[in-house]
């Protein structure tokens, strides 16, 4: 077992330490930090905008860069949360509470250092978790047939609905919309056009790049112009970037607890940095001997959630690379990037693309070291960047989106499609619909349809095949229990709201 792990890591080190991949890892980490620092952009929109760039890169290089952007944004988001009280990333929302309070008390450098060190520790520990759990899950999935894959993906999507930020009904509507959009194009078996409405550009289906850039890029620009992104920046000189031993002793247990919470929740469908950071904050407040300090500058309120959101971000790669199930919107975009490269995410990736899997794992460790070096010395630069008006950034982002959407198929139709999805995404924001289930259903729709039809063909059209397979039956039962529990909780919440 140890020899195999050493052999696998040697493959990863050879891939991650090639000059090209080291450069792309650095570029991704630096760009991710920049995106996290600047409010109103976010890792989802950035990765969606950069998907066209990955076409000309090898799969391993493309994924290393995109992964660096993802966990780099979680690092950078804490800077904005602490200095401006405005989260650059959704996962840094909870950091605003105590991070900004510490900054106002003259301890901004200490808060920034705790966030960076906590994220570094969490990133390193989670990398080893990915190396252990990824191959183990892949071995387990070798027993799965078409009915089992179908049931597994259904369970994953239902978990996303339950954990979605909007109500269960709204999440279900988004899920159905994603399935419908995934069916546009040519039928997998009969090769007949479906729902193309006579438009030739839709014969190959809706462009994933145009849809994702519209839903998460253009809609963000519209929303930021509508609501504004200004905040009070801490402009006093930032001193003492290294926390004292006493503060580190106080923060280290929180970092380790946050890492464990982030690892667990990151692997769950619908999990990731946002859920992990909120759960970590609640746990730290529960464990604290002085819970009244939370919200007024508690060290644990920064260290725990920042470790949790970074661990959750990296752990979410496990279900994508091992099972082929993206656990959040960013992982759906990562899955889309792999599909564009001709690689279907799933259990076979580790066996057929060992350089890809182990290269990503090792690059995460390298990227975390780079982020620690990038973040602490360049804090002064990030503070200056916060003063850049959004009205200067937005037109550049819009132009970049248009170029990216056009470059995929050299089609003006894709640009118009992107704009249409941008308006649609903004309407979803206004109506409080979460577009994440739509994107996940769009990615998994063809795979679910393929496994459903294959299972029914093997059983001569009998749906009993999903019950006859023990694994499929257990997964479908778990799905039913999940839905019942979620409906019961939703009903209780509604009753409490009506009563109050």
N, C-alpha and C positions, 0 to 999 in steps of 0.2 A: 504493500500500500504506500509506504513512504517512498520507495524507489519510483513508483508510478507518479507520485505527486512531484518529486524532484524533476523527473523527466518532463512532466507537463509544464512546470515552471520554467524549465530551460527553454522550451518552445516559446513561452510567453516573453521571457527576457530577450530572446533573439529577435522577436517581432517588435516589442515595445522600444528597444534600445537602438533600432536602426535610425540613422540620422533623420530620414524623412518623418518617421513616426514620432520621434522625440520633438521635432520642430512643430508638428501638427498638434501634439499633446500640449505643448507650451502655448501655441496660438489659441487652442480651444480653452485652456485654463484662463489665459489673459482676457480673451473675448468674453468668456462666461462671467468673470469678475466684473468686467466693464458693464455688461448687461445687467448683472445683479445690482450694481451700484446705481445705475441710472433708473429712476422710477418710471413705470409706465411702459416698459418694453417686455421683459420677462423671457425665461428660457424657452417656453413653448413657442412664442412668436418668433424668436431668433432662430431656433432650430428649423421651424417651418420655412423661414426665409432662406436659410442656408442649404436646404435640401438640394437645389439644383447644382451647387458647387461640388457636391459629393459624386456627381456622375463621372467626373474625370479622375476620381481617386480609386485606389484599390479598396475593397470592402473593409479590411482591417484598419487602414489609415483613416477612412471616412468615419468609422465608428469610434475610433480613439479620439478624433477631433470633436465629434458630437457629444461624446460622453464627457470630455473636458469642459465643454460649454455648459452641460447640465449641472454637474456638481460644482463647477466654478461659479455659476449663478447663485447657488445656495450660499457659498462663501460671501460673495459680493453683496447679496441682499441684506446681510446683517449690518454692513457699513451704513447703508441708507437708514435702516431702522434705528440704529443707535444715534446717528448724527442729525437726522432730519425728522425722526419720528414718523417716517413714511416707508413701509416695507418695499424694497426693490423686487422681492419675490413673495408670493403668498405664504410660503413656509416661514418667512421672517416676521409675520404679523405679530406673533406672541412676543418676539424679542423687543418690540417697541416699548412694551410695558416697563421693563426694568432696565433695558439698555439705554433708552433715552433719559430715564431718571438718573442713571449713573453718569451720563454725559453732562447733564445739567448740574450735577454735583461736582464737576471738575474731574471725573474719572473716566472720560471718554476713551483714552488710550488703554486703560485697564480693561474696559468692557470689550473693545475691539480685539485685544489680545486674547481674552477668554474665549470669544467667539471663534477666532482663528485656531487656537490650540484645541478647543473642543471638537471642532470640525476635523482637524488633522487626526486626532486620536480615533475618532469615530470612523473616518475614512480608512485608516490603516487596518483597524480590527474588522471592518465590514469586508474589506478585500479578501481576507482569509476566510471569512464566512462564505463568500461567493465561490471561492476555490473549493470549499468542502461540499456545500449544499448543491451547487450546480451539477457536477457529475453524478451525485447521488440521486437527484431527481431524474436525470436522464436515464440512468439504469432502471429506475422504477417505471418509467414510461414505456419501456420496451414491451411491457405486458399489455399495452393498450391497443385495442382495435378501433375500427371506425365508430361504432356506437359509443365507446368509452371516450374517444376524443370529442365527439359531439356533446356528450354529457358534461365533460370537464369544461368545455368552453361555455356552455350554458351556465354552469355554476359560477365561473369567473365573471361573466357579464351580470348575473343577478347580484353578485357581491358588489360590483361597481354601482348598480342601481341603489342598493341599500345604503352604501357609504357615500352616495353623491351629495353634493352641497345643496341641491334643490330637493323638493318633495319627491316621494316615490313615484307618484303619478307622472310628474313632469319628466323624471329620469326615464321612465318607461316609454313615454312619447318620444324622447330623444333617441332611445335605443331603436324603436321601430323605424324612425326616420333614417337612422344610420343604415339599417338593414335594407330599406327601400333604395337608398342611394347606391348601396353596394351592388344592387342587382341591375343597375343601368348598364347597358352595353350588350355584349354578345353572350348568349347562353353557353355554359361550360360544356354541355353535352350535345345539344341540338345545333349549336352554332347559329341560332336564329337571333336577330336583334330584339332586345327587350327595353321598353320604355325609352327609346331614343327619340321619339316624336319626329322621325325623319331628318334629324340633324346628324350629318356624317361625322362631325367631331366627337359625338358621344358613342360611336360604334365600339370604341375601345374602353368605354366606361368614363366616369368622371375623373378628372385628373386629381390624384391625391394631393399633389403639391399645391395646385390652385385652391382646393378646398381648405387645406390646413392653413395656408397663408392667409386666406380670406377670413376664416373663422377666428384665428388667433392673432393675426398680424394687423390686417386692415381694421378689424373691429376694435382692437386696442387703441389704434390711432384716433378713431372716431370717439371712443369713450373718453380718452384722455383730453381731447379738445373740448368735449362736452362738460367734463367735471373739473379739469385743471389738476396739476400735480405739484403745486407749490407747497413748501413747508419751511419752517424756521430752522436754518442750518446752524449747527454749533460752530462758530467761527473762531473761538478762542484757541490758542495754541494747544495742540495735543501733546501731553507729556506722559512719561512713564508707560512705555508700551509693554514692558514685562511685568506681570503681576507679582506681588510678593509671595513668599513661601506660604504664609498664613492663608492668603486668598486662594492659592493653588490647592492647598490641603482641603480647604472648604469646598472648592469647585470640582475636584477630581472625582469624588463619588457620584456627583450629579452627571458628569460627563460619561461615566461608565454606565450608569442607569439609562441615560438618554440613548447611548449606543445600542444597548440591548433592546430597548423599546423600538428604536428606529429599525433595527434589523428585522424584528418580528413583523411589525406593521408594514414595512416596505415590501415584504414578500407577498403580502395579501393583495388580491385584486381590489383596486380602489384605494390602496394605501399609498405610501410615499411620504415626502417631507412634510406636507401640511398636517396630516393627521398625526404623524409622529411627534411633531413639535408641540402641538396642543396637548397630547396625552402626556408627554414628558413634563410639561409645565404643571399639569394637574397632579402628577405623581410627586414632583419636587415640593409642591406646596403642602401635600399631604405628609411627606416625610420631614418637612422642616420643623425645627423647634420654635421658629419665629415666623409663622405664616403671615403675620401682619406686615412683615417687611416686603412681601411680594407686591409689586406695583409701585414700590417706592425706591427701588434700587437694590434688589436682592441679587447677589452674585449667582446663586443657583438658578435664578430665572433667566439668565443669559446662557450659562454653561450647558445646562441640561437640554433645553430646546434646540440650541445650535448643534450640539452633538447628534441629537435625535434626527433633525431634518437632513443632515448630511448622510447619516447612516441609512435613513429611509430612502433617500435618493439613490444611493448606490445599490442597496439591497433589492430595489425594484427591477434591476437587471436580471435577477435570478429567474422569476417566472417567464420573462421574455425569452431568454436564451435557452432555458431548460424545457419549458412547456410550450413556448410559442404564444403565450397569453400576455399581452401588454397590460400592466396594472394601472397605468394612468396615461394622461394625454401625451406626455413626453415619450413614454415607452411605445405608444402607438406610432409616433413619428419615427422613432428608432426602427420599429418594425417595418414601417413604410420605406425607410432608407435601405434596409436589407432587401426588401422585395424589389426595389428599384435596381439593386445590384444583382438580382437574380438568385437571391438566397432566401428561402422560406424559413422564418424563425421557428424553432422547435427542437425536439430531442436530438435530431440527427446533426445539429450544428456542431456540437462538441466532437462528434466522431468524424464528420466529414470536413469540418473547418476548425481543426484544433488551434491553428495560428490565430484565427479570429477570436475565439473564446478566450484563450489564455493570454493573447496579446492585449485584449481589453482589460482582463483582470490585473495584469502587471502594470499596465498604463495607469490604472487607478491609483496604485501606490505611488508611482512616479509623479502623477498629476497632483496628488495631495502634498507631496514635498514641494513641488513647484508653487502651489497655491500658498503655502506657508511663507515661502520666500517672496512671492509677488505681493501678498496682502500687507504684511506688516511694514516693510520699508516704503511702500508706495501710498500709504494712507494720505499723505499730504496731497498727492496727485488726485486721488479719488475725491477728496473734499473739494478741490477746485472744479472737478468735472460736474459736481452736483449743482454748480452755479450756472451750467449751460442751460438756456431756456429750451423748453420742449418744442417751441415753435421753430427752432433751428433744426432739431433732430427729426421731427416728424416728416418734413418733405423728403429728406434723405432716405428715411426708412421706406416711404411710399415708392420712391423711384426704384429702390433696390428690390422691393416686392414685385413691381411690374416687370423689371428685367428678368428676375428669377422665374416668374410664371411664364413669360414668353419663351425663355430659353429651353424649356423642357421639350416642347414640340414645335417651336417656332410658330406659335399660333396666337393670334390676337384673341381668338375665342376663349383661350385659357385665362387671359388677362381680364376679360369681361366676366368670366365665371368667378374669378377670384374677387372682383369687386362686388358681384352679387352675393357671394358668401360673406363678404365683409359686412355688408348691410344686414344680412340675415343674422350674423353673429352678434351685431350690436343690438338688434331687436331681441335676441335671446337674453342678452345681459339685462336689458330694460325690463323684460318679463320675468327675470330671475330663473331662467333655464340654464342648466349647466351643459355646455356642448361636449364635455368629455365622453359621456356614454355614446353620443352620436359618432364621434371619431373612432372609439373602440369597436363599435358595431360595424362601422364601415371597413375597418381593417380585418376583423374576424368574420364578417359576413360571408365572403367567398369560401373560407375554410369550413365554416359551420355548414353551409349549403353542400359543399363537396362531400363532407363526412356523413351528413344526413342522407344524401342521395345514394352514396356508396353502401351505407348500412342497409337501406331499404332495397337496393338491388340485390344484395347478397341474401336477403331474407324473403325475396319474391314479393316485396311490398308490405310485409307484415311488420307493424310497429312493435310487436312483442319482442323483437330482437333487442330493444333497449332495456327490457326487464329481464330477459334471459341471461344477459351478460351481468355477472355479479358486480363488477366494478361500475358499469353504467347504472345499474339499479341503485347502488349506494349513493352515487353522485347525484342522481335525480331526486332521491329521497332527501339528501342534504339540501338540494336546491329548493324543494318544497318547504322544508322546515325553515329555511332562511327567509322565504317569502312570507310565511305565516307569522314568524316572529317579528319581521319588519312591519307587517300590516298591523299587528297587535300593538307594537310600540307607537306607530303612527296614529292609531285610533286613540290610544291613551293620551298622547300629546294633544290631539285635537279636543278631546273631552276636557282636559285641564285648561286649555286655552279658552274654550267656551264658558267653563265654570268661572274662570277668573274675570 
